[in-house]
Amino acid sequence: MIRDDWAGLCAGLVACVVDEETGPMPKRKTNPAGSSNNHRGDVLRVLGVLKVATVEQIQRIAAPHLTFRHTDKETPSARKSARTASHLGALSDLRKHGLVEKGGRTRNGEVLRNLTPMGLKAAAKELRRPDWEMGSTARGAGRSGASHPMAVNEAVFALLRPKPDLNLLEGEPAEALAAAQAAVDAPEGLGTLASYTTEVALPGTGTWTNPGKGGVQADLVLTAPEHGIPLLFVEIDNCYETAHELAGKVDRYMRFCERAVGEERDGPQRPMWRTRWWAPDGQRADVAHPPLLLVFNRLGPRNPDTVIPHLAELTRQYWEGEGHERKLPIVTCSMNMLREHGPAGEIFQRIGRTEKQTLLEAIGHTRREAASIC
């Protein structure tokens, strides 16, 4: 039976170990690796969002300050092992409780982890989300190298841009402190980890909990209204798909965005997406549909420089719109540029525009979009 309270699995204090971050702490029989509550919580939250990840990806997002520690180790492998030791212990303990399992390997041979069904419920509690919003456990994602999930994870990291806590780096060498300071001083990312959701079904028919045919699954959904982005859909393309295949996805996004549902039987209709995601009142957030960001990761044989113009022609009716018709803003960028510059870089091109802009400029300000068609 799945227990709602996963912490109940961790009863029984017996010994004492030293945790890297918190110092001496009680060890539990059920946590032989000696992991702390904080590190186990880190793992559950990150895997609850990413679905499948390496221990280094978990550490980079949950504890970015550790990236700048252990610089005295002689080899990159030794430095990586030291940085990830705490979260590796947490993974070991969570695996013992049946919350985490190994999920294959990346193309580079790194071990992947994903949540079990019981772990998914535990992660939902950590993220304070209803169970139905959590999606799948991503079992089997690593059987073929997990190139697409890894690209999605990199997009999350590039948009989030976690900042290290300098207070946790006192006593580190000057070079490490300088690198950490540079990361802190770099342009901000968007939202928090809880602002991101992966593998989100956008039903063309059916319901949120039982999607029917004709919908699409967003690789990533970002909700960061505090940064001017109430809702952003993100699609990652590893450059294997043709312009026609991508246009088919855009068509399904458009159909979802146009889908209206009633609050009650025979009641007033409103966009289905607004029944799940919040948009600011008074800004006419449904004049334009929620924007779609296409991130091209140069892994496959197709060249985005030729795919994007063709895609623009195939989807003109959606992004151009006419008169008061709602339109779907479609923005493109490359994964390499996203990693380097983040959302504040002038690297995003909205289809229908010639200049490259920041992400906020490219998706358009809701109030300005509304005024332009009134």
N, C-alpha and C positions, 0 to 999 in steps of 0.2 A: 504494500500500500504506500502511496506517495504521501509523505508527511508535509503539511503546509509549513511547519516551522522547522527549517533545516537546522537551525541552531540547536534544536533538541537532540541532534545526533552527536553533539560535541560535549557531552556531560562527563564529569569525573576528573577532578584535579588530582594529580599525583606527584609531579616532580617539578623541577625548575630548570629552564634553559635560558640562554641569552639570545634575544632577538636583535637583529642588526639595527632596527630603527628605534625600538622602545626600551631596550635594555632588558634586565631580568623580568621574566614573566612566568606565570604558572603554565606548566605543560599538561596536556590532557592525554589520557589513554587513547582517545579516539583521534588524536592529532600527533602521531609519532614523529612527524617531520618538524614539529615544534612551531608551526606557522602561527602568526598572530591573526586575530579577528580582522584587523585592517587589511592584511594581505589577502586573506580569503575573500573578503568583501571586494577588493580590487579585482580579483580574478572573476568573480561572479558578475560584476558590473560590466567589465570589458567584454567578456564572452557573451553576456546577455545582449550587448549591442552588436559586436562583430560576428557572432555566431561561431567562428572558427579562427584561431590565431596561434601564433608561436609565443613562447614565453617572453621573447624579446619585445614583441609588439605589445604584449600586456604591460611590460615594464615601462616602455616608452610613453604609453598613454597614462598609466596609473601613477607612476612615480618617475617623472622625467628627470628629477635631480640625480637619480642613480646613474644616468647616462654620463655624468661628469665625475663620477667617483671611480676609485680603484685604478687610477692612472699609473700607479706604481707597479702594476703587474707587468710581467715581461712580454707577454704575447697578447694579440687581440683575442684569442680564444680564452685565455685566463681572465682578461678584463671582462669579457662578456659573461663568463661563468660567475664571476663575483657580483656583477650588476644584477643578474637574474636569479641569484640563489634564493632570495626571500620568496619570490613569487613561484619559483620551482618547488619549494617546500610546500607552499599553499596549494599548488596543483596536486602534489602528491597526497596531501591530506584530504582534499576534496574528492580525489579519485577513490580513496579508501571508503569514503562515505557514499559513493555511487552518484556524485553530483557532476563529475567531470570524467571524460574518457579521452584516450588518444584517438586522433582522427586522421592517421596517415602522415605523409610528409610532403613538404613543398618540393619543387623541382630542384632546389638546392640541398635537399636532404634534411631540412629542419623539421623537428617533430611538431605536429599540429595538435591542438586540443579543442574539444568542443564540449558543450554541456549535454548531459543526459536529460530525459524528460523531467526527472526530479530536480536536476540542476537548473533547468529553465524556469521552473516554478520558484526556486530560491532566488534566481537572478531577478525575476519579476518583483519580488519583495524588496530586493536591494535597490532597484531602479524606481520603485513605487509605480509600477505599471500594472494594468490588468493582465491576466494571463493571456487573453486572446490577442493582445498586441505584440506578443513576444515572438511570433513566427515559429520556425522549425528549429530543430536541434542541429542541423547541418551535418548529420551523420553521413559518412561516405564522401564528403567534399574533398578530402585529401587523397582519394584513390588515384586521381589523375594529375596530382601536383598542385591542385587548388589555385591555379593561376588567376582565375577571376576573383575568388574571395580575397586573395592577397592584394589584388589591385584595388578592390573596394576598401580594404583596410588602409592602404596607403592614401587613398582619397580622404578618408576620415582623418587620418593624422595630418594631412596637408591642409585641410580646412580648419581643423581644431587647433593645431599648433600649440600643444601643451607647453606651459612655461615651467621651468624648474624653480623650486623654492630655494633662494640663495641662503636662507637661514639654515638650511640642512647641509650646506657645503662648507661650513667653517672649518678651517684647517687644511683644506685641499690645496694642492699646488697652484701657483699663480696662473699657469697655463689653463688649468681646468676651470678656475674661477673666471678667467677672461672669456672662455668659450661659453660658460653658463650665462655670464652677463650679456654677451652678444645675443644669446637666445632670448633673454628677457627683454632686451631693447628692440628686438625685431618686431615688425608689425603684428598686431594681435590677430588671433584666429577668431572663429565664430562659435559662440555658444559654449556649452559644457558637454561632457560625454553624454549626459542624459538628453541633449538636444538632438541626438542622432539615433536613427533606427534603420536597420538593414532588412532587405528581403521583405518589403512591404507590399502585400497584395492590394491592388487598386481594382476593385471588381467592376467589370462592365455590366454584369448581371449578378443576381444573387445578393448576398449580404457580406458585411465585413467578416463575419465568422465562418461563412460558407459561400465563398466566391464562386460565381458561375463562369460560363464561357465569355470570351470577348474582352477580358480585362488584361492587365499587364502587372508585372511585379517590378516595383521600383528597386533598383539596387540599393539606393540610399535615400532617406528622407531627412531633411534638416529643418528644424523649427527653432529659430533664434530671433524672435520678435524684438528682443532687447538690442539687437544689432541691425535692425531694419529688414530682417528676413522672416516674416511670419511662417512661410512655407516654401520649401525648395525641393523639387524632385531631382535626383541625380542618377544618371545612367552611365555606366562605365563600359567602354568598348575597347577590347584588346586588339582591335584592327583586324578582326576576322570577318566581320559582317559587311555586306554590301550596302550601298546607299538605299536600295529598295528594302532590304531587311530592316534597316534603321527607320525608314519612313513608315514601315508597318508598325513598329513600336510607337512612333510618334502618333500615328492614327489611333492606337489604343489608349495612349495617354489623353488624347483629345476627347475620345469618347467617354473616358472616365470623368474628365473635368466637366463635361457638358451634362453628365448624368444628374438629374434632379430627383429628390425624394421628398416625401411629405413627413412632417413630424408626427402627424396623426392621420388616420384614414380620412381621405378627402380633405385634408388640411392643406395649408399653404406649402408650396414647393420651394426648396432651396438646394444649392449644389450639395451633392453628397459629401464632398470633401470637407465642407463646413460643419458637418455633423461630428467630425472627429478632430479637426484642427481649428484652432482659434485664429481669428483675424481681427485686427483693430476696428472698432466701430468708427463710423464717420469717415473712413478712408476708401470706401467703395472697393473693398479688396476683391470683389468678385467681378469687377469690370473686365480686367484681364485675368485669364486663368493663372493658377500658380505656375511659376516659371520652371523650365526644364533645363538642367545643365548636362551637357554631353561631354564627358572627359575621355579623350582618346589616348590610350596607352599603347605606345608603339611596340607591340609584341608580335602581332601577326603581319601578314604580307601586304595589307591594304594601306594606302597612303591617305591620311586625313585631308591633305591639300587637294586631292581630287574627289574624295568622297563627300566632303562638306558642301561644295558648290552644287553637286548633283542632288544631295539631300535637300538643299535649300529650294531647288526647283520643285522637287517632288512634294514638299510640304508647304509650299507658298500659301495655299488657302488657309493654313492653320496659323502661321506666324504673322501674316500680313493683315488679315481680317478686312472687313469692309464696314464703313460707317460705325454703327453702334454695336456691331457684332463683337463678341468676346474673342480675343486672340490668345494664342499660346506662345509666350516668349520663349525662344529657344536660344540658348547660349552655349558656345563651344570653347574648349581650351585643351591643352595637352597636359598629360600627367607630369611630364618632366618640368614644365613651367609652373604647374600648380605646386609641386614639391618645393621648387626654388623660391617662389615669390608669394605663395599663399593667396588668400582671397583679396588682399589689399593691392596686389600687383596689377598693372595694366596689361593683362594677358588674356582677357576674356572678350570674345567677339560674339555679339548678338547677331543672329542671322537677320539680314535686312539692313545692317549698319556696316560701314566701312572701317571705322576706327576700333581699336582695342581699348578696353576700359577696365576699371576695377569690377569686381563681381556686383557690388551694389549698384554701380552706374549701369552695368550691362542689363541687369534684370529690370531696372527702372524703378523709380520711387512710386509707390502706389498712388499717392495723392497727385503726383505729376502725371501719371498715366491716365488717371481719371479726368483730370482737367483737360488733357489733350484731345479727348473725344466728346467733351460736353458741348 
